């Protein structure tokens, strides 16, 4: 009986301490300005989501573009020009769709167009058009970029921040202070 009690006690202690593990979770919320600032990405900024994704050659690669403002200094904007570079060695551009933030209140498609240089540079131009408001305020989703893998590889989709421009309805520039790329791994 004493042996069974000791065995039960030892097993309980082992279960209590041996099964405890501290997990280091990595969250990837593109709208979390604090997490972005910890990574050295100041606001206002342009970020891609997800930060990293692994796909097979038969999958589509979807990358979302977001504009991030700090809640205590939310800016307003009416127009956006994004210049994006992607690795054309293993990705081919398929489709670009407008994001939810720039779609007006009646859910109509905004003035949204893009140009593709045929190799690896995409220029997206979008303007917020609404019958009630002049500007859009806040943090949110600008565009979806959909790519088809053409081979295997590992590289990043990036903003050319110097060529990107955010403007308000008076054509005043909103200074972008940071950006975050998206790593794509195709196996």
Phi, psi and omega per residue, in radians:
X1 nan -0.761 3.110
X2 -1.071 -0.682 -3.134
X3 -1.096 -0.735 3.132
X4 -1.158 -0.669 3.114
X5 -1.158 -0.736 3.114
X6 -1.146 -0.736 3.115
X7 -1.093 -0.734 3.095
X8 -1.125 -0.695 3.122
X9 -1.140 -0.809 3.135
X10 -1.112 -0.748 3.106
X11 -1.090 -0.716 3.127
X12 -1.114 -0.749 3.112
X13 -1.128 -0.783 3.117
X14 -1.068 -0.757 3.134
X15 -1.100 -0.698 -3.120
X16 -1.160 -0.824 -3.061
X17 -1.647 -0.556 -3.085
X18 -1.341 -0.430 -3.101
X19 -1.659 -0.039 3.132
X20 -1.452 2.222 3.090
X21 -2.399 2.418 3.090
X22 -1.682 2.079 -3.127
X23 -1.695 2.348 3.087
X24 -1.728 1.704 -3.097
X25 -1.511 2.443 3.087
X26 -1.963 1.988 3.131
X27 -1.645 2.569 -3.106
X28 -2.256 1.256 3.081
X29 -1.717 1.956 -3.082
X30 -1.141 -0.360 -3.106
X31 -1.551 -0.024 -3.119
X32 -1.442 1.635 -3.084
X33 -1.142 -0.534 3.135
X34 -1.170 -0.773 3.112
X35 -1.128 -0.667 3.096
X36 -1.144 -0.697 3.118
X37 -1.148 -0.595 3.067
X38 -1.107 -0.487 3.096
X39 -1.518 0.053 3.129
X40 1.521 0.301 -3.139
X41 -1.805 1.761 -3.131
X42 -1.338 2.762 3.103
X43 -1.789 2.673 -0.065
X44 -1.210 2.561 -3.068
X45 -2.500 2.892 3.043
X46 -1.995 2.224 -3.119
X47 -2.316 2.669 3.018
X48 -1.797 2.645 3.045
X49 -2.359 2.390 -0.062
X50 -1.346 2.801 -3.125
X51 -1.149 -0.668 3.134
X52 -2.484 2.412 3.031
X53 -2.547 2.517 3.112
X54 -2.019 2.207 -3.089
X55 -2.288 2.879 2.995
X56 -1.695 2.965 -3.084
X57 -1.174 -0.329 3.133
X58 -1.596 -0.089 -3.139
X59 -1.550 2.750 2.935
X60 -1.553 2.563 3.088
X61 -1.847 2.045 3.141
X62 -1.951 2.168 3.118
X63 -2.148 2.291 -3.138
X64 -1.829 2.428 3.129
X65 -1.811 2.318 -3.114
X66 -2.259 2.607 2.947
X67 -1.882 2.333 -3.058
X68 -2.115 2.241 3.015
X69 -2.080 2.626 3.002
X70 -1.275 2.349 -3.078
X71 -0.989 -0.497 -3.134
X72 -1.503 -0.014 3.097
X73 -2.500 0.821 -3.114
X74 -1.141 2.239 3.138
X75 -1.751 2.879 3.070
X76 -1.959 2.630 3.133
X77 -2.606 2.724 3.134
X78 -2.178 -0.407 -3.115
X79 -2.412 2.597 -3.099
X80 -2.406 2.345 2.929
X81 -2.140 2.061 3.093
X82 -1.956 2.335 2.990
X83 -2.008 2.140 -2.999
X84 -2.191 2.385 3.074
X85 -1.961 2.350 3.097
X86 -2.265 2.740 -3.114
X87 -1.362 1.772 -3.116
X88 -1.353 -0.029 3.108
X89 -1.234 -0.397 3.102
X90 -2.501 0.121 3.078
X91 -2.263 2.465 3.044
X92 -2.126 2.357 3.138
X93 -1.171 2.306 3.106
X94 -1.905 -1.115 -3.026
X95 -2.531 2.622 2.987
X96 -2.260 2.245 -3.135
X97 -2.113 2.622 3.091
X98 -1.199 2.594 3.112
X99 -1.455 2.969 -3.076
X100 -1.223 -0.536 -3.071
X101 -1.147 -0.619 -3.049
X102 -1.671 0.026 3.041
X103 -1.389 2.315 -3.031
X104 -1.250 3.090 -3.027
X105 -1.152 -0.390 3.087
X106 -1.623 0.229 3.071
X107 1.091 0.455 3.062
X108 -1.445 2.695 3.098
X109 -1.226 2.283 3.135
X110 -1.290 3.027 3.001
X111 -1.151 1.909 -2.989
X112 -2.479 2.080 3.121
X113 -2.525 2.804 3.087
X114 -2.566 2.767 3.027
X115 -2.222 2.602 -3.112
X116 -2.241 2.223 -3.062
X117 -1.339 0.012 3.116
X118 1.572 -0.210 3.106
X119 -2.046 -1.337 -3.057
X120 -2.618 0.261 3.140
X121 -2.042 2.238 3.092
X122 -2.035 2.308 3.007
X123 -1.976 2.109 3.116
X124 -1.890 2.299 3.089
X125 -2.148 2.186 3.105
X126 -2.505 2.530 -3.128
X127 -2.304 2.319 3.118
X128 -1.344 2.104 -3.136
X129 -2.142 2.099 -3.129
X130 -2.513 2.675 3.127
X131 -1.466 -0.258 -3.075
X132 -1.925 -0.507 -3.047
X133 -2.126 2.653 3.080
X134 -1.619 -0.559 -3.065
X135 -2.237 2.820 2.965
X136 -1.815 2.408 -3.139
X137 -2.056 2.517 2.979
X138 1.893 -3.062 -3.103
X139 -1.669 2.469 3.087
X140 3.028 -2.990 -2.967
X141 -1.504 2.114 -3.123
X142 -1.681 -0.744 -3.047
X143 -2.822 2.728 2.962
X144 -1.929 2.296 3.064
X145 -1.989 2.208 -3.110
X146 -2.044 2.229 -3.121
X147 -2.126 2.679 3.001
X148 -1.947 2.237 3.082
X149 -1.175 2.412 3.081
X150 -1.964 -0.069 -3.136
X151 -3.059 -3.004 3.116
X152 -1.744 2.704 3.132
X153 2.924 3.122 -3.110
X154 -2.527 2.041 -3.141
X155 -2.835 -3.086 -3.084
X156 -2.128 2.613 2.964
X157 -1.675 2.262 -2.982
X158 -2.291 2.664 2.930
X159 -1.506 2.515 2.883
X160 -1.657 1.562 -2.985
X161 -1.036 -0.580 3.127
X162 -1.142 -0.469 -3.134
X163 -1.668 -0.224 3.128
X164 -1.340 2.538 -3.139
X165 -2.497 2.318 3.050
X166 -2.077 2.272 -3.114
X167 -2.258 2.732 3.011
X168 -1.623 -3.080 -3.060
X169 -1.201 -0.254 3.068
X170 -1.672 0.197 -3.134
X171 1.172 0.448 3.028
X172 -1.517 2.336 -3.107
X173 -1.302 2.481 2.995
X174 -1.792 2.072 -3.071
X175 -1.262 2.177 3.052
X176 -1.569 2.282 -3.061
X177 -1.876 -0.128 -3.119
X178 -2.885 2.910 3.083
X179 -2.674 2.779 3.100
X180 -2.346 2.245 -3.133
X181 -1.471 3.060 3.107
X182 -2.182 2.127 3.114
X183 -1.480 2.330 3.122
X184 -2.132 2.234 3.093
X185 -2.087 2.102 3.086
X186 -1.996 2.132 -3.091
X187 -1.907 nan nan
